[in-house]
Amino acid sequence: MGDTMAEDGRASGVWSRPLVRAGLVVGAGALAGLAVEFHWLGWTSFPGNSCGGRYRPCPEGTTPTLILAFLFTFAGAVGLVAAVAAFHRIRPGRAVPGALAAAGVLIALWPGWQAYLWMRGPVLDRAWQAGADRPASVRGVGAWAVGEDAETVVRARTDALVAYDSGTGDRGWVLRAPVRESVCAMSERIVDGIGLVAFARNEKPCDTVWGVDVRSGRKVWERNITGVTPGPHQGGGGLLSADAGVAVALGEHAVHGYGLTDGAVRWTAKPVPAGTGADDDVECEPVTAATAGGTTTVVVSCAGYDGFHSAYLLSLDTAAGKELGRRELPVESHLSSAAVLSAEPFTLLVQESDERGLAAVLAYGAPDDPKREPVTIPLTADEEDLAVTGFAPRFAARPVFRTVVADGNLIVAAAKPGSDSPERVAAYSLDDGRRRWHADLGTGVAALAPVGPDRVAVLGDSQRLWTLTTDDGTRVGEEDGITVRDVSLKLDSGPQLVRAGDGWVLVNADGDTYPPVLGVSP
């Protein structure tokens, strides 16, 4: 009995010590500080002050943060009242317990922040956004990334080219289109600092071609040609291309080669019907082209009075315009869509006007090799439908497709049978056309973009960004992707995704309702 009373006395003595009771006040203050901090971090994490649902999910970590905030609120309030009351019994007054509680709050801030970062996971925050397009009637029609790390992004509007600093969003140079003309075509890539852009009057062909220094926004040269009218489904993609010091422009019944830096005429090639004995009334029109490795590959469609005649791939020496070879395309009706998805290896999207005709991606090892048949990847199969693009391109002058050709694969957004939204990414081998892998994301695919030689980035409608390996589709980093915050109401359908340093630049076609360009970064 005596021993028990002695132990109780020692325990009571410990809790009655000033330092212990002071520590209890500090601990209770820490709980209160965590409550305030987690409430602030949780409620302010909502993009646009609201979230929830499939297409506007709350940021990762929001739910556990708010649950802990309420738990710490209750524990901190009760603990603080009890600890301060106990401290008053040995030292009356308000100043000391108030200071101790404040010290607890300050001590808890850093651990609380680290715990929040762990629950939240990695995120990309909106760093900047450009002002709305003016006049409001213009549309974004394409974009270029300038520099190895895309230090500058050039967005083409119908009336001008506008350069933006990808780190700050500051607007740089502006190059206006000719009076009453609109941007109708752009080269796929920039070569030696020169980008190609073409202009057309209302419902007229693309007949004015400029070489533009993308670093300064200066027009280097200009050529007037008898142009072609962009197709309704592939836009102006493929009408201009550049490689090996030569600018290639598609004209009416002709392919033109110009000096890339000075616009000097190099050569002109006129496609003719394939085969021998063709009727005199048959004319051939270049539809789209790509230039890489010293070879220009042109899709040519021929027709006569009786309608469709033939279509083929024409290979030209980019330096001299000399014909290197040709290959018949496996089509029997007019091409409703023909778009180059990759210049090297040459990969072509083809859709015939005949609803029973070809609708596929054709992959060629060497377009001038007549012995090898192209690998055919149908747009519609038993497993899924490939969502390469919509009915009309979002960017008319330089269309953006939800595809990446890398590591011997065509990586493409795909929709399950019966689904209206492409919620998976699939990879098809360019060697045999078989599906190698697929990744279901649970949300629509808004954009695809390469990230280095062996990875691809996927932006989902749920504002998640995944990184997948190109060879087997393994997810790199977070399994659920990285949260991109505060962009849910700022993206047009089908934005262009551009890697810029450690962050990303998102380019919208509609620059009036949405920001024309915005940047996100860690």
C-alpha positions as CSV (number, residue, x, y, z in Angstrom):
1,M,0.0,0.0,0.0
2,G,2.8,2.4,0.9
3,D,4.7,1.5,-2.2
4,T,1.7,2.3,-4.4
5,M,1.2,5.6,-2.7
6,A,4.8,6.4,-3.3
7,E,4.6,5.6,-7.0
8,D,1.5,7.7,-7.4
9,G,3.2,10.6,-5.6
10,R,6.2,10.3,-8.0
11,A,3.9,10.3,-11.0
12,S,2.0,13.2,-9.7
13,G,5.2,15.0,-9.1
14,V,6.4,14.5,-12.7
15,W,3.2,16.0,-14.2
16,S,3.3,18.9,-11.7
17,R,6.8,20.0,-12.8
18,P,6.8,23.4,-14.6
19,L,8.8,22.1,-17.6
20,V,6.5,19.2,-18.2
21,R,3.4,21.4,-18.1
22,A,5.1,24.0,-20.3
23,G,5.8,21.2,-22.8
24,L,2.1,20.2,-22.8
25,V,1.2,23.8,-23.6
26,V,3.7,23.8,-26.5
27,G,2.4,20.4,-27.8
28,A,-1.2,21.6,-27.6
29,G,-0.1,24.8,-29.5
30,A,1.5,22.6,-32.1
31,L,-1.8,20.7,-32.7
32,A,-3.6,24.0,-33.0
33,G,-1.0,25.2,-35.4
34,L,-1.3,22.1,-37.6
35,A,-5.1,22.6,-37.6
36,V,-4.8,26.1,-38.9
37,E,-2.1,25.2,-41.4
38,F,-4.0,22.2,-42.8
39,H,-7.3,24.1,-43.0
40,W,-5.5,26.8,-45.0
41,L,-3.7,24.4,-47.3
42,G,-6.7,22.2,-47.8
43,W,-9.3,24.8,-48.6
44,T,-7.0,27.0,-50.7
45,S,-6.0,24.0,-52.9
46,F,-9.3,24.0,-54.7
47,P,-8.8,25.2,-58.3
48,G,-11.4,28.0,-58.9
49,N,-12.7,27.5,-55.3
50,S,-14.5,24.3,-56.3
51,C,-13.6,20.8,-57.3
52,G,-15.0,17.3,-57.4
53,G,-16.3,15.0,-60.1
54,R,-14.7,13.1,-63.0
55,Y,-13.4,16.1,-65.0
56,R,-12.6,18.5,-62.1
57,P,-11.2,16.2,-59.5
58,C,-9.9,17.7,-56.3
59,P,-6.1,17.8,-56.1
60,E,-4.3,14.8,-54.6
61,G,-4.1,15.0,-50.8
62,T,-7.0,17.4,-50.3
63,T,-9.2,14.9,-48.5
64,P,-6.6,13.6,-46.0
65,T,-5.5,17.2,-45.4
66,L,-8.9,18.4,-44.4
67,I,-9.7,15.3,-42.3
68,L,-6.5,15.9,-40.3
69,A,-7.4,19.6,-40.1
70,F,-10.6,18.8,-38.3
71,L,-9.0,16.2,-36.1
72,F,-6.2,18.6,-35.1
73,T,-8.9,21.3,-34.5
74,F,-10.7,19.2,-31.9
75,A,-7.5,17.8,-30.3
76,G,-5.8,21.2,-30.3
77,A,-8.7,23.0,-28.8
78,V,-9.3,20.4,-26.0
79,G,-5.5,20.0,-25.4
80,L,-4.8,23.7,-25.3
81,V,-7.6,24.4,-22.8
82,A,-6.5,21.6,-20.5
83,A,-2.8,22.3,-20.8
84,V,-3.2,26.1,-20.1
85,A,-5.5,25.3,-17.1
86,A,-2.8,22.9,-15.7
87,F,-0.1,25.5,-16.2
88,H,-2.1,28.2,-14.4
89,R,-2.2,26.1,-11.3
90,I,1.6,26.4,-10.9
91,R,2.1,29.8,-12.5
92,P,-0.8,32.1,-12.9
93,G,-0.9,34.7,-15.8
94,R,-1.5,34.7,-19.5
95,A,1.7,35.9,-21.0
96,V,3.8,32.8,-20.5
97,P,1.3,30.2,-21.7
98,G,0.4,32.4,-24.6
99,A,4.1,32.6,-25.7
100,L,4.4,28.8,-25.2
101,A,1.4,28.1,-27.3
102,A,2.7,30.5,-30.0
103,A,6.0,28.7,-30.0
104,G,4.2,25.4,-30.5
105,V,2.4,26.8,-33.5
106,L,5.7,28.0,-35.1
107,I,7.4,24.7,-34.4
108,A,4.6,22.8,-36.1
109,L,4.6,24.8,-39.4
110,W,7.6,23.2,-41.1
111,P,6.7,19.5,-40.2
112,G,3.1,20.3,-41.2
113,W,4.3,21.6,-44.6
114,Q,6.4,18.5,-45.2
115,A,3.5,16.2,-44.3
116,Y,1.3,18.1,-46.7
117,L,3.8,17.8,-49.5
118,W,4.0,14.1,-48.9
119,M,0.2,13.7,-49.0
120,R,-0.2,16.0,-52.0
121,G,2.5,14.4,-54.1
122,P,4.2,16.2,-57.0
123,V,2.2,18.9,-58.7
124,L,2.5,21.4,-61.5
125,D,1.2,24.9,-60.8
126,R,0.1,27.4,-63.3
127,A,3.0,29.8,-63.5
128,W,1.7,32.3,-66.0
129,Q,-0.9,32.9,-68.7
130,A,-0.9,35.2,-71.6
131,G,-3.6,37.8,-72.2
132,A,-6.6,37.1,-74.4
133,D,-6.3,37.3,-78.2
134,R,-7.3,40.6,-79.7
135,P,-9.2,41.0,-81.9
136,A,-11.4,38.2,-80.5
137,S,-12.2,36.9,-84.0
138,V,-8.7,35.4,-84.6
139,R,-7.9,31.8,-83.9
140,G,-4.7,29.9,-83.1
141,V,-3.6,27.8,-86.1
142,G,-0.3,26.3,-85.0
143,A,2.8,26.6,-82.8
144,W,6.5,26.1,-82.9
145,A,8.9,25.5,-80.0
146,V,12.2,27.5,-80.5
147,G,15.4,26.3,-78.9
148,E,16.6,23.1,-77.4
149,D,14.6,23.6,-74.3
150,A,11.8,25.5,-76.0
151,E,12.9,28.8,-74.4
152,T,10.4,30.5,-76.8
153,V,7.1,29.3,-78.1
154,V,5.7,30.9,-81.3
155,R,2.0,30.7,-81.6
156,A,0.5,31.4,-85.0
157,R,-2.8,33.1,-85.2
158,T,-4.8,33.7,-88.4
159,D,-3.5,37.3,-88.4
160,A,0.0,37.1,-87.0
161,L,2.9,35.1,-85.4
162,V,3.4,35.9,-81.8
163,A,6.5,34.8,-79.7
164,Y,6.2,34.1,-76.0
165,D,8.9,33.5,-73.4
166,S,8.2,30.0,-72.1
167,G,9.5,30.8,-68.6
168,T,7.6,34.0,-67.9
169,G,4.9,34.3,-70.6
170,D,6.3,37.7,-71.7
171,R,5.3,38.5,-75.2
172,G,8.2,39.0,-77.6
173,W,8.1,39.8,-81.2
174,V,5.0,39.9,-83.4
175,L,5.0,39.4,-87.2
176,R,1.8,40.5,-88.9
177,A,0.2,38.6,-91.8
178,P,-0.2,40.5,-95.1
179,V,-3.3,42.7,-95.4
180,R,-6.5,40.6,-95.9
181,E,-4.5,37.3,-95.7
182,S,-4.5,34.6,-93.1
183,V,-2.0,32.0,-92.0
184,C,-2.9,28.8,-93.8
185,A,0.2,26.6,-93.5
186,M,3.3,26.1,-91.4
187,S,6.3,23.9,-91.6
188,E,6.3,21.0,-89.1
189,R,9.7,22.0,-87.7
190,I,12.2,24.8,-87.6
191,V,15.5,24.2,-89.4
192,D,18.6,26.4,-88.9
193,G,16.4,29.0,-87.1
194,I,14.1,29.3,-90.1
195,G,10.4,28.5,-90.0
196,L,8.1,28.4,-93.0
197,V,4.7,30.0,-93.1
198,A,2.1,30.5,-95.9
199,F,-0.8,32.9,-96.2
200,A,-4.0,32.9,-98.2
201,R,-6.9,35.2,-98.9
202,N,-10.4,34.2,-98.0
203,E,-11.3,30.8,-99.6
204,K,-8.2,31.1,-101.8
205,P,-5.1,28.8,-102.1
206,C,-2.0,29.2,-100.0
207,D,0.1,31.3,-102.4
208,T,2.3,33.5,-100.3
209,V,5.3,31.7,-98.6
210,W,7.6,33.3,-96.1
211,G,10.8,32.2,-94.5
212,V,10.9,33.6,-91.0
213,D,13.8,34.0,-88.6
214,V,12.1,32.6,-85.4
215,R,14.7,34.2,-83.1
216,S,13.9,37.8,-84.2
217,G,10.6,37.5,-85.9
218,R,12.0,38.9,-89.1
219,K,10.8,37.9,-92.5
220,V,13.9,36.6,-94.3
221,W,12.4,36.0,-97.8
222,E,9.1,35.8,-99.6
223,R,7.9,33.8,-102.6
224,N,4.6,33.9,-104.5
225,I,3.4,30.6,-105.9
226,T,0.4,29.1,-107.5
227,G,-0.7,27.4,-104.3
228,V,-3.1,24.7,-103.3
229,T,-6.1,24.9,-101.0
230,P,-5.6,23.1,-97.6
231,G,-7.8,20.0,-97.2
232,P,-10.7,20.2,-94.7
233,H,-9.4,17.4,-92.5
234,Q,-5.6,17.8,-92.5
235,G,-5.5,21.6,-92.7
236,G,-2.3,23.1,-94.0
237,G,-0.1,20.4,-92.4
238,G,2.5,19.1,-94.9
239,L,2.2,21.9,-97.4
240,L,5.5,23.3,-96.2
241,S,8.6,21.4,-95.0
242,A,12.4,22.0,-94.7
243,D,15.6,20.0,-94.4
244,A,19.2,20.2,-95.6
245,G,19.1,23.9,-96.5
246,V,16.1,23.6,-98.7
247,A,12.5,24.8,-98.2
248,V,9.9,22.7,-99.9
249,A,6.5,24.1,-100.8
250,L,3.6,22.3,-102.4
251,G,1.9,24.3,-105.2
252,E,-0.8,23.5,-107.8
253,H,0.4,20.5,-109.8
254,A,4.0,21.1,-108.6
255,V,6.5,20.8,-105.8
256,H,8.9,23.7,-105.3
257,G,12.3,23.8,-103.7
258,Y,13.8,27.1,-102.4
259,G,16.9,28.0,-100.6
260,L,16.1,27.9,-96.9
261,T,18.0,31.0,-96.0
262,D,17.5,33.2,-99.1
263,G,14.4,31.8,-100.9
264,A,16.3,31.3,-104.1
265,V,14.7,29.0,-106.6
266,R,16.4,25.6,-106.5
267,W,14.0,23.3,-108.5
268,T,10.5,22.5,-109.4
269,A,9.1,18.9,-109.8
270,K,5.7,18.2,-111.5
271,P,4.1,15.0,-110.5
272,V,2.6,12.9,-113.4
273,P,0.2,10.0,-113.3
274,A,1.7,6.7,-112.2
275,G,2.2,4.0,-114.8
276,T,2.2,4.2,-118.6
277,G,-0.6,5.0,-121.0
278,A,-2.4,7.3,-118.6
279,D,-5.1,9.5,-120.1
280,D,-4.2,13.0,-121.1
281,D,-7.0,14.4,-119.0
282,V,-5.5,13.0,-115.8
283,E,-3.9,15.6,-113.5
284,C,-1.9,15.0,-110.3
285,E,-1.9,17.2,-107.3
286,P,0.5,17.1,-104.3
287,V,-1.5,16.7,-101.1
288,T,1.0,16.6,-98.3
289,A,4.7,16.1,-97.8
290,A,7.5,15.6,-95.3
291,T,11.2,16.1,-95.6
292,A,13.9,14.3,-93.7
293,G,17.3,12.7,-94.3
294,G,17.8,14.4,-97.6
295,T,14.6,12.9,-99.1
296,T,11.2,14.7,-99.6
297,T,8.3,12.3,-99.7
298,V,5.1,13.7,-101.3
299,V,1.6,12.2,-101.3
300,V,0.2,12.7,-104.8
301,S,-3.4,12.2,-105.8
302,C,-4.4,12.0,-109.5
303,A,-7.8,12.5,-111.0
304,G,-9.4,13.0,-114.4
305,Y,-12.8,13.7,-115.9
306,D,-14.0,10.3,-114.8
307,G,-13.0,11.0,-111.2
308,F,-10.3,9.4,-109.1
309,H,-7.4,7.8,-111.0
310,S,-4.6,6.9,-108.6
311,A,-2.5,8.0,-105.6
312,Y,1.1,7.4,-104.9
313,L,4.1,8.4,-102.8
314,L,6.7,10.4,-104.7
315,S,10.3,10.4,-103.3
316,L,12.5,13.4,-104.3
317,D,16.1,14.3,-103.7
318,T,15.6,17.4,-101.5
319,A,18.8,19.0,-102.7
320,A,18.1,18.7,-106.5
321,G,14.4,17.8,-106.8
322,K,15.3,14.6,-108.7
323,E,12.8,11.8,-108.6
324,L,14.1,8.9,-106.5
325,G,11.2,6.6,-106.8
326,R,7.4,6.2,-106.3
327,R,5.0,3.7,-104.7
328,E,1.3,3.2,-105.3
329,L,-0.9,3.9,-102.3
330,P,-3.4,1.1,-101.6
331,V,-6.5,3.3,-102.2
332,E,-9.2,3.3,-104.9
333,S,-11.1,6.5,-104.2
334,H,-10.3,10.2,-103.4
335,L,-8.4,10.9,-100.2
336,S,-10.6,12.6,-97.6
337,S,-7.6,12.8,-95.3
338,A,-3.9,12.4,-95.7
339,A,-1.5,13.6,-93.0
340,V,2.1,12.8,-92.2
341,L,2.5,11.7,-88.6
342,S,6.2,11.2,-88.8
343,A,8.8,12.1,-91.5
344,E,11.3,9.5,-90.3
345,P,10.3,6.7,-90.2
346,F,7.6,7.8,-92.8
347,T,4.2,7.3,-91.2
348,L,1.1,8.4,-93.0
349,L,-2.6,8.7,-91.9
350,V,-4.9,7.9,-94.8
351,Q,-8.7,8.0,-95.1
352,E,-10.5,7.4,-98.3
353,S,-13.8,9.1,-99.2
354,D,-15.3,5.6,-99.8
355,E,-16.7,4.6,-96.4
356,R,-15.6,1.0,-97.3
357,G,-12.1,2.2,-98.3
358,L,-8.9,2.4,-96.4
359,A,-8.8,4.2,-93.0
360,A,-5.5,3.4,-91.4
361,V,-2.0,4.5,-90.5
362,L,0.6,3.3,-93.0
363,A,4.1,2.8,-91.8
364,Y,7.0,2.6,-94.3
365,G,10.5,1.5,-93.7
366,A,11.8,3.2,-96.9
367,P,9.3,4.9,-99.1
368,D,11.4,4.5,-102.2
369,D,11.7,0.7,-101.7
370,P,9.0,-0.7,-104.0
371,K,9.4,-4.2,-102.6
372,R,8.3,-3.6,-99.1
373,E,4.6,-3.3,-98.4
374,P,3.6,-0.7,-95.8
375,V,2.5,-1.9,-92.4
376,T,-1.2,-1.1,-92.0
377,I,-2.6,-0.1,-88.6
378,P,-6.4,0.2,-89.0
379,L,-8.1,3.1,-87.3
380,T,-10.9,0.8,-86.1
381,A,-10.3,-2.7,-84.8
382,D,-12.0,-5.2,-82.4
383,E,-10.0,-3.9,-79.4
384,E,-10.3,-0.2,-79.8
385,D,-10.6,2.8,-82.1
386,L,-7.6,5.0,-82.7
387,A,-8.3,8.7,-81.9
388,V,-5.6,10.2,-84.0
389,T,-7.5,13.5,-84.4
390,G,-11.0,14.8,-84.5
391,F,-13.1,15.5,-87.6
392,A,-11.3,18.8,-88.2
393,P,-7.8,19.8,-87.0
394,R,-7.7,22.0,-83.9
395,F,-4.8,23.9,-85.4
396,A,-5.5,24.4,-89.1
397,A,-2.0,25.5,-90.3
398,R,0.0,23.0,-88.3
399,P,-2.3,20.3,-87.0
400,V,-1.6,18.6,-83.7
401,F,-2.4,14.9,-83.6
402,R,-2.7,12.7,-80.5
403,T,0.1,10.5,-81.7
404,V,3.9,10.1,-81.1
405,V,6.1,7.9,-83.3
406,A,9.0,6.7,-81.1
407,D,11.0,3.6,-80.4
408,G,9.6,1.7,-83.4
409,N,6.0,2.3,-82.2
410,L,3.0,4.4,-83.1
411,I,1.8,5.7,-79.7
412,V,-1.7,7.0,-80.0
413,A,-4.8,7.9,-78.0
414,A,-7.5,5.2,-78.3
415,A,-11.1,4.6,-77.3
416,K,-12.7,1.4,-76.2
417,P,-15.5,0.1,-78.4
418,G,-18.7,2.1,-77.8
419,S,-16.9,4.9,-75.9
420,D,-17.0,8.5,-77.1
421,S,-13.8,9.5,-75.3
422,P,-10.3,8.1,-75.8
423,E,-9.3,7.1,-72.3
424,R,-6.3,4.9,-73.1
425,V,-3.0,5.2,-74.8
426,A,-1.9,2.3,-77.0
427,A,1.3,1.5,-78.9
428,Y,1.4,-0.3,-82.2
429,S,4.6,-1.7,-83.7
430,L,5.6,-0.1,-87.0
431,D,7.2,-3.4,-88.0
432,D,4.2,-5.7,-87.9
433,G,1.2,-3.5,-86.9
434,R,0.5,-5.4,-83.7
435,R,-0.4,-3.7,-80.5
436,R,2.5,-3.9,-78.1
437,W,1.0,-2.3,-75.0
438,H,-1.8,-0.1,-73.7
439,A,-2.4,2.0,-70.6
440,D,-5.9,2.8,-69.4
441,L,-6.1,6.2,-67.7
442,G,-9.7,6.5,-66.6
443,T,-10.0,9.9,-68.2
444,G,-9.9,11.4,-71.7
445,V,-6.6,12.0,-73.4
446,A,-6.3,15.7,-74.2
447,A,-2.8,15.7,-75.6
448,L,0.4,13.6,-76.2
449,A,3.9,14.9,-76.5
450,P,7.4,13.3,-76.6
451,V,9.6,13.7,-73.6
452,G,13.1,12.8,-74.7
453,P,13.9,9.8,-76.9
454,D,12.1,7.1,-75.0
455,R,9.2,8.6,-73.1
456,V,5.9,10.2,-73.9
457,A,3.8,12.6,-71.8
458,V,0.0,12.3,-71.7
459,L,-2.3,15.1,-70.5
460,G,-5.7,13.9,-69.3
461,D,-9.0,15.8,-69.2
462,S,-8.8,15.3,-65.4
463,Q,-5.8,17.6,-65.3
464,R,-3.3,14.8,-64.7
465,L,0.0,14.4,-66.5
466,W,1.4,10.9,-66.9
467,T,4.8,10.0,-68.3
468,L,5.0,6.6,-70.0
469,T,8.0,4.7,-71.5
470,T,7.7,4.2,-75.2
471,D,8.8,0.6,-75.3
472,D,6.4,-1.0,-72.9
473,G,4.1,1.8,-71.5
474,T,5.5,1.6,-67.9
475,R,4.4,4.6,-65.9
476,V,7.3,6.8,-64.7
477,G,6.9,8.5,-61.4
478,E,3.5,8.7,-59.8
479,E,1.1,5.9,-60.8
480,D,-1.8,8.3,-60.7
481,G,0.1,11.0,-62.6
482,I,1.1,14.5,-61.6
483,T,-1.7,16.9,-60.7
484,V,-1.8,20.0,-62.9
485,R,-3.5,22.7,-60.8
486,D,-5.7,25.6,-61.7
487,V,-6.0,24.8,-65.4
488,S,-9.4,23.1,-65.5
489,L,-11.3,26.1,-66.9
490,K,-8.3,27.4,-69.0
491,L,-7.9,24.6,-71.6
492,D,-9.6,24.4,-75.0
493,S,-10.3,20.9,-76.3
494,G,-7.2,19.4,-77.8
495,P,-4.5,21.8,-76.6
496,Q,-0.9,21.5,-77.8
497,L,1.5,20.3,-75.2
498,V,5.1,21.7,-75.4
499,R,7.9,20.6,-73.1
500,A,9.8,23.7,-71.9
501,G,12.7,23.3,-69.5
502,D,11.3,21.7,-66.3
503,G,7.8,22.7,-67.0
504,W,5.3,22.7,-69.9
505,V,3.6,25.3,-72.1
506,L,0.0,24.7,-73.2
507,V,-1.2,26.3,-76.4
508,N,-4.9,26.8,-77.1
509,A,-6.6,27.3,-80.4
510,D,-9.4,29.5,-78.9
511,G,-7.4,32.4,-77.4
512,D,-10.5,34.5,-76.5
513,T,-12.4,32.2,-74.3
514,Y,-9.2,30.6,-72.9
515,P,-5.7,32.0,-72.5
516,P,-3.9,31.6,-75.8
517,V,-0.8,30.3,-74.0
518,L,-0.1,29.3,-70.4
519,G,2.8,27.8,-68.6
520,V,2.9,25.2,-65.7
521,S,5.9,24.3,-63.6
522,P,6.8,22.4,-60.5
